[in-house]
Amino acid sequence: MRNAAIRTGVKSAIKSAREAIATRDPKKAEEALRLAVRTISKAASKGVLHPRNAARRVARLAKSLVAPT
């Protein structure tokens, strides 16, 4: 139950970060990314996500923030 709740929080944080990045508002996107990274890192430290899985998710979000589109 605890792991399911944490995974849901991670998915929500990633979704909100992607939406903020799509708006092209740099300040809002950076704040959402910071929150998502924090949530993902907490999940990895609690053993809900594998550390490499967490790193991959963070890297993909960061990459999408600086993508030139």
C-alpha angles and dihedrals in degrees: 000000000000092000091050091053092049092047090051090052091051092050092048093049092049091048093050091047091052091049091049091049090050091056089061092224101140097200094048092044094051092049092049090047091051091052092047093050090050092050093047092048092051091051090051093048091052091051096247092117127034110249093240091049089053092048091050092051092049092047093051092050093047091048092052090051093061097036112128101234 
